[in-house]
Amino acid sequence: MGTVVIGCKDRLTRAQMSRVVYKASCWNCQEFYRCKTKRGLHDRKAERFKSVTGGGRSSAIADHVTSTGHNMKWDHFEILVKGVLYPF
């Protein structure tokens, strides 16, 4: 008789994770921003990057980058909490 696997799902990549609290840090100074998102982390990071390049809504991260000329650690957003239920 064969083995039956029920409820097996592929693991999500960090970029696919949603409902997270994450930390975005600056490469050039000690500034960091704690943010939350219901959507995928990759989508949220893309919005943040777009706000810096002038194509999206303003954000604290965009204000920091444009006022100081610093760079964020775009590929190093740290996930602080996973599976957060809204509202929080």
Order of alpha helices (4+ residues) and beta strands (2+ residues): beta-beta-alpha-alpha-beta
